[in-house]
Amino acid sequence: MVSGKGMATIRFVNENREIFVAEGANLRLKALENQIDLYKMMAKLINCGGNGQCGTCVVEIVEGSENLSPRTEAENRKLKRKPDSYRLACQTKVLGDVSVKTKP
């Protein structure tokens, strides 16, 4: 690695797609850039734009949760009744290979 930044693979299970990203990439931004739909129904139109306020970009981490940034305070608030495998895509940095289920 010349630049010091490695690459990571995000595998979207439901869509049967893999995308390659730089380590540290934001999960929500990379999904949207690659036409991976994170939102259900109205949330496509009405969401907080990645600020961790609305909780509509929830994903389930199937494999590789250890390769993600730790949960943020916003995630702890929004996901307190959800399994530990659930994350807000907007708050999640990808640090290594991971498998993700959208719209769990």
Backbone as JSON Lines, residues from 0, in Angstrom:
{"i":0,"aa":"M","n":[0.83,-1.18,0.0],"ca":[0.0,0.0,0.0],"c":[0.87,1.24,0.0]}
{"i":1,"aa":"V","n":[0.84,1.95,-1.09],"ca":[1.68,3.13,-1.22],"c":[1.06,4.31,-0.47]}
{"i":2,"aa":"S","n":[-0.25,4.5,-0.63],"ca":[-0.91,5.68,-0.07],"c":[-1.21,5.56,1.42]}
{"i":3,"aa":"G","n":[-1.11,4.35,1.95],"ca":[-1.46,4.17,3.36],"c":[-2.93,3.82,3.54]}
{"i":4,"aa":"K","n":[-3.73,4.03,2.5],"ca":[-5.16,3.68,2.56],"c":[-5.37,2.4,1.79]}
{"i":5,"aa":"G","n":[-5.99,1.43,2.45],"ca":[-6.28,0.18,1.78],"c":[-7.65,0.22,1.12]}
{"i":6,"aa":"M","n":[-8.01,-0.87,0.52],"ca":[-9.32,-0.99,-0.1],"c":[-10.13,-1.99,0.71]}
{"i":7,"aa":"A","n":[-11.43,-1.83,0.64],"ca":[-12.35,-2.74,1.32],"c":[-13.46,-3.1,0.35]}
{"i":8,"aa":"T","n":[-14.08,-4.25,0.59],"ca":[-15.2,-4.7,-0.22],"c":[-16.46,-4.65,0.63]}
{"i":9,"aa":"I","n":[-17.5,-4.04,0.08],"ca":[-18.82,-4.07,0.71],"c":[-19.67,-4.99,-0.15]}
{"i":10,"aa":"R","n":[-20.17,-6.07,0.47],"ca":[-21.04,-7.0,-0.26],"c":[-22.47,-6.73,0.21]}
{"i":11,"aa":"F","n":[-23.32,-6.34,-0.75],"ca":[-24.73,-6.12,-0.46],"c":[-25.47,-7.41,-0.78]}
{"i":12,"aa":"V","n":[-25.89,-8.11,0.27],"ca":[-26.42,-9.47,0.17],"c":[-27.71,-9.51,-0.67]}
{"i":13,"aa":"N","n":[-28.69,-8.67,-0.33],"ca":[-30.0,-8.7,-1.02],"c":[-29.86,-8.38,-2.5]}
{"i":14,"aa":"E","n":[-28.94,-7.46,-2.83],"ca":[-28.77,-7.01,-4.21],"c":[-27.78,-7.88,-4.99]}
{"i":15,"aa":"N","n":[-27.09,-8.78,-4.28],"ca":[-26.05,-9.61,-4.89],"c":[-25.02,-8.75,-5.63]}
{"i":16,"aa":"R","n":[-24.53,-7.72,-4.94],"ca":[-23.55,-6.81,-5.53],"c":[-22.39,-6.63,-4.58]}
{"i":17,"aa":"E","n":[-21.21,-6.44,-5.15],"ca":[-20.03,-6.09,-4.38],"c":[-19.5,-4.78,-4.91]}
{"i":18,"aa":"I","n":[-19.11,-3.9,-3.99],"ca":[-18.46,-2.66,-4.42],"c":[-17.16,-2.53,-3.66]}
{"i":19,"aa":"F","n":[-16.2,-1.88,-4.28],"ca":[-14.88,-1.69,-3.69],"c":[-14.75,-0.23,-3.29]}
{"i":20,"aa":"V","n":[-14.31,-0.01,-2.06],"ca":[-14.22,1.35,-1.54],"c":[-12.88,1.53,-0.84]}
{"i":21,"aa":"A","n":[-12.49,2.78,-0.66],"ca":[-11.3,3.09,0.14],"c":[-11.64,2.87,1.6]}
{"i":22,"aa":"E","n":[-10.69,2.37,2.37],"ca":[-10.91,2.22,3.82],"c":[-11.3,3.57,4.4]}
{"i":23,"aa":"G","n":[-12.29,3.54,5.29],"ca":[-12.76,4.78,5.91],"c":[-13.94,5.4,5.19]}
{"i":24,"aa":"A","n":[-14.39,4.77,4.09],"ca":[-15.52,5.3,3.33],"c":[-16.81,5.21,4.13]}
{"i":25,"aa":"N","n":[-17.71,6.16,3.9],"ca":[-19.01,6.18,4.56],"c":[-19.95,5.19,3.86]}
{"i":26,"aa":"L","n":[-20.54,4.29,4.62],"ca":[-21.38,3.23,4.06],"c":[-22.58,3.78,3.29]}
{"i":27,"aa":"R","n":[-23.26,4.78,3.83],"ca":[-24.43,5.35,3.16],"c":[-24.04,5.98,1.82]}
{"i":28,"aa":"L","n":[-22.99,6.8,1.83],"ca":[-22.59,7.49,0.6],"c":[-22.21,6.49,-0.49]}
{"i":29,"aa":"K","n":[-21.46,5.47,-0.12],"ca":[-21.03,4.49,-1.12],"c":[-22.21,3.68,-1.66]}
{"i":30,"aa":"A","n":[-23.17,3.35,-0.8],"ca":[-24.37,2.63,-1.26],"c":[-25.12,3.49,-2.26]}
{"i":31,"aa":"L","n":[-25.38,4.75,-1.92],"ca":[-26.14,5.63,-2.8],"c":[-25.4,5.89,-4.11]}
{"i":32,"aa":"E","n":[-24.09,6.08,-4.03],"ca":[-23.29,6.29,-5.25],"c":[-23.4,5.11,-6.2]}
{"i":33,"aa":"N","n":[-23.63,3.92,-5.65],"ca":[-23.69,2.69,-6.46],"c":[-25.12,2.21,-6.68]}
{"i":34,"aa":"Q","n":[-26.09,3.11,-6.53],"ca":[-27.51,2.81,-6.76],"c":[-28.02,1.64,-5.91]}
{"i":35,"aa":"I","n":[-27.49,1.52,-4.7],"ca":[-28.02,0.55,-3.75],"c":[-29.07,1.28,-2.92]}
{"i":36,"aa":"D","n":[-30.28,0.78,-2.93],"ca":[-31.4,1.46,-2.28],"c":[-31.42,1.11,-0.79]}
{"i":37,"aa":"L","n":[-31.21,2.11,0.05],"ca":[-31.21,1.9,1.5],"c":[-32.57,2.17,2.14]}
{"i":38,"aa":"Y","n":[-33.4,2.93,1.44],"ca":[-34.59,3.47,2.09],"c":[-35.87,2.78,1.66]}
{"i":39,"aa":"K","n":[-36.81,2.67,2.62],"ca":[-38.13,2.14,2.35],"c":[-39.06,3.31,2.02]}
{"i":40,"aa":"M","n":[-39.91,3.14,1.06],"ca":[-41.03,4.03,0.75],"c":[-40.72,5.52,0.9]}
{"i":41,"aa":"M","n":[-41.42,6.19,1.81],"ca":[-41.33,7.64,1.95],"c":[-39.94,8.11,2.38]}
{"i":42,"aa":"A","n":[-39.2,7.26,3.04],"ca":[-37.87,7.67,3.5],"c":[-36.95,8.01,2.34]}
{"i":43,"aa":"K","n":[-37.28,7.52,1.13],"ca":[-36.48,7.88,-0.04],"c":[-36.54,9.39,-0.26]}
{"i":44,"aa":"L","n":[-37.7,9.97,0.03],"ca":[-37.9,11.4,-0.17],"c":[-37.6,12.19,1.1]}
{"i":45,"aa":"I","n":[-37.94,11.6,2.23],"ca":[-37.81,12.31,3.5],"c":[-36.8,11.57,4.37]}
{"i":46,"aa":"N","n":[-35.56,12.02,4.33],"ca":[-34.55,11.49,5.24],"c":[-33.64,12.64,5.64]}
{"i":47,"aa":"C","n":[-32.82,12.41,6.63],"ca":[-32.04,13.52,7.2],"c":[-30.77,13.82,6.4]}
{"i":48,"aa":"G","n":[-30.53,13.09,5.32],"ca":[-29.37,13.37,4.49],"c":[-28.05,12.93,5.11]}
{"i":49,"aa":"G","n":[-28.12,11.97,6.02],"ca":[-26.89,11.4,6.55],"c":[-26.4,12.01,7.85]}
{"i":50,"aa":"N","n":[-27.29,12.62,8.61],"ca":[-26.9,13.26,9.86],"c":[-27.19,12.43,11.1]}
{"i":51,"aa":"G","n":[-27.69,11.2,10.93],"ca":[-27.95,10.33,12.07],"c":[-29.2,10.73,12.85]}
{"i":52,"aa":"Q","n":[-30.07,11.52,12.24],"ca":[-31.24,12.04,12.95],"c":[-32.5,11.2,12.75]}
{"i":53,"aa":"C","n":[-32.66,10.59,11.57],"ca":[-33.96,9.98,11.26],"c":[-33.99,8.46,11.46]}
{"i":54,"aa":"G","n":[-32.85,7.81,11.34],"ca":[-32.81,6.36,11.55],"c":[-33.36,5.54,10.41]}
{"i":55,"aa":"T","n":[-33.53,6.12,9.22],"ca":[-34.14,5.37,8.11],"c":[-33.13,4.59,7.27]}
{"i":56,"aa":"C","n":[-31.84,4.81,7.46],"ca":[-30.83,4.11,6.65],"c":[-30.27,2.9,7.4]}
{"i":57,"aa":"V","n":[-31.14,2.24,8.16],"ca":[-30.71,1.08,8.95],"c":[-30.3,-0.06,8.01]}
{"i":58,"aa":"V","n":[-29.17,-0.68,8.32],"ca":[-28.72,-1.88,7.62],"c":[-28.36,-2.92,8.66]}
{"i":59,"aa":"E","n":[-28.34,-4.18,8.23],"ca":[-27.89,-5.26,9.11],"c":[-26.54,-5.73,8.61]}
{"i":60,"aa":"I","n":[-25.58,-5.82,9.53],"ca":[-24.25,-6.29,9.18],"c":[-24.24,-7.81,9.36]}
{"i":61,"aa":"V","n":[-24.08,-8.53,8.25],"ca":[-24.12,-9.99,8.26],"c":[-22.75,-10.56,8.6]}
{"i":62,"aa":"E","n":[-21.72,-9.97,8.04],"ca":[-20.34,-10.39,8.31],"c":[-19.45,-9.17,8.34]}
{"i":63,"aa":"G","n":[-18.41,-9.22,9.17],"ca":[-17.39,-8.17,9.15],"c":[-17.67,-6.98,10.04]}
{"i":64,"aa":"S","n":[-18.53,-7.13,11.05],"ca":[-18.83,-5.99,11.92],"c":[-17.58,-5.44,12.6]}
{"i":65,"aa":"E","n":[-16.58,-6.3,12.77],"ca":[-15.33,-5.84,13.38],"c":[-14.55,-4.91,12.44]}
{"i":66,"aa":"N","n":[-14.95,-4.86,11.17],"ca":[-14.28,-4.01,10.17],"c":[-14.99,-2.67,9.98]}
{"i":67,"aa":"L","n":[-15.82,-2.29,10.97],"ca":[-16.54,-1.03,10.89],"c":[-16.15,-0.13,12.06]}
{"i":68,"aa":"S","n":[-16.39,1.16,11.89],"ca":[-16.19,2.09,13.0],"c":[-17.16,1.73,14.12]}
{"i":69,"aa":"P","n":[-16.84,2.08,15.37],"ca":[-17.76,1.79,16.48],"c":[-19.07,2.56,16.32]}
{"i":70,"aa":"R","n":[-20.13,2.05,16.95],"ca":[-21.42,2.75,16.94],"c":[-21.26,4.15,17.53]}
{"i":71,"aa":"T","n":[-21.93,5.11,16.92],"ca":[-21.9,6.5,17.41],"c":[-23.01,6.7,18.44]}
{"i":72,"aa":"E","n":[-22.99,7.84,19.12],"ca":[-24.07,8.17,20.06],"c":[-25.42,8.21,19.35]}
{"i":73,"aa":"A","n":[-25.44,8.76,18.13],"ca":[-26.69,8.81,17.35],"c":[-27.22,7.4,17.12]}
{"i":74,"aa":"E","n":[-26.32,6.47,16.79],"ca":[-26.74,5.09,16.58],"c":[-27.25,4.47,17.87]}
{"i":75,"aa":"N","n":[-26.55,4.71,18.96],"ca":[-26.98,4.15,20.24],"c":[-28.39,4.62,20.58]}
{"i":76,"aa":"R","n":[-28.71,5.88,20.29],"ca":[-30.05,6.41,20.55],"c":[-31.09,5.78,19.62]}
{"i":77,"aa":"K","n":[-30.81,5.78,18.32],"ca":[-31.79,5.32,17.32],"c":[-31.98,3.8,17.33]}
{"i":78,"aa":"L","n":[-30.94,3.06,17.71],"ca":[-30.97,1.6,17.58],"c":[-31.0,0.88,18.92]}
{"i":79,"aa":"K","n":[-31.39,1.58,19.98],"ca":[-31.27,0.96,21.31],"c":[-32.12,-0.3,21.48]}
{"i":80,"aa":"R","n":[-33.2,-0.43,20.73],"ca":[-34.04,-1.64,20.83],"c":[-33.78,-2.62,19.67]}
{"i":81,"aa":"K","n":[-32.75,-2.37,18.91],"ca":[-32.42,-3.23,17.76],"c":[-31.22,-4.1,18.09]}
{"i":82,"aa":"P","n":[-31.04,-5.19,17.32],"ca":[-29.87,-6.06,17.55],"c":[-28.56,-5.3,17.33]}
{"i":83,"aa":"D","n":[-27.49,-5.78,17.94],"ca":[-26.17,-5.16,17.78],"c":[-25.7,-5.18,16.33]}
{"i":84,"aa":"S","n":[-26.24,-6.08,15.53],"ca":[-25.82,-6.18,14.13],"c":[-26.42,-5.07,13.26]}
{"i":85,"aa":"Y","n":[-27.34,-4.29,13.8],"ca":[-27.96,-3.2,13.05],"c":[-27.12,-1.94,13.2]}
{"i":86,"aa":"R","n":[-26.95,-1.22,12.09],"ca":[-26.19,0.03,12.08],"c":[-26.94,1.06,11.25]}
{"i":87,"aa":"L","n":[-26.66,2.34,11.49],"ca":[-27.11,3.4,10.6],"c":[-26.01,3.58,9.56]}
{"i":88,"aa":"A","n":[-26.36,3.38,8.3],"ca":[-25.35,3.46,7.24],"c":[-24.65,4.81,7.23]}
{"i":89,"aa":"C","n":[-25.39,5.87,7.55],"ca":[-24.8,7.22,7.5],"c":[-23.74,7.44,8.56]}
{"i":90,"aa":"Q","n":[-23.76,6.66,9.61],"ca":[-22.83,6.84,10.73],"c":[-21.68,5.83,10.69]}
{"i":91,"aa":"T","n":[-21.67,4.97,9.68],"ca":[-20.76,3.83,9.67],"c":[-19.63,4.01,8.67]}
{"i":92,"aa":"K","n":[-18.4,3.93,9.16],"ca":[-17.23,3.96,8.27],"c":[-16.76,2.53,8.05]}
{"i":93,"aa":"V","n":[-16.46,2.22,6.79],"ca":[-16.01,0.88,6.4],"c":[-14.49,0.84,6.48]}
{"i":94,"aa":"L","n":[-13.98,-0.05,7.34],"ca":[-12.53,-0.14,7.56],"c":[-11.95,-1.44,7.02]}
{"i":95,"aa":"G","n":[-12.82,-2.31,6.5],"ca":[-12.4,-3.6,5.95],"c":[-13.61,-4.26,5.31]}
{"i":96,"aa":"D","n":[-13.44,-5.49,4.86],"ca":[-14.5,-6.19,4.14],"c":[-15.72,-6.42,5.05]}
{"i":97,"aa":"V","n":[-16.91,-6.26,4.46],"ca":[-18.14,-6.35,5.22],"c":[-19.27,-6.83,4.3]}
{"i":98,"aa":"S","n":[-20.22,-7.57,4.88],"ca":[-21.43,-7.97,4.16],"c":[-22.62,-7.3,4.84]}
{"i":99,"aa":"V","n":[-23.49,-6.72,4.01],"ca":[-24.57,-5.86,4.51],"c":[-25.9,-6.3,3.92]}
{"i":100,"aa":"K","n":[-26.95,-6.31,4.76],"ca":[-28.32,-6.5,4.28],"c":[-29.03,-5.16,4.41]}
{"i":101,"aa":"T","n":[-29.57,-4.69,3.29],"ca":[-30.31,-3.43,3.3],"c":[-31.74,-3.68,3.76]}
{"i":102,"aa":"K","n":[-32.35,-2.67,4.31],"ca":[-33.77,-2.7,4.75],"c":[-34.11,-3.93,5.58]}
{"i":103,"aa":"P","n":[-33.39,-4.15,6.68],"ca":[-33.65,-5.36,7.47],"c":[-35.03,-5.34,8.13]}
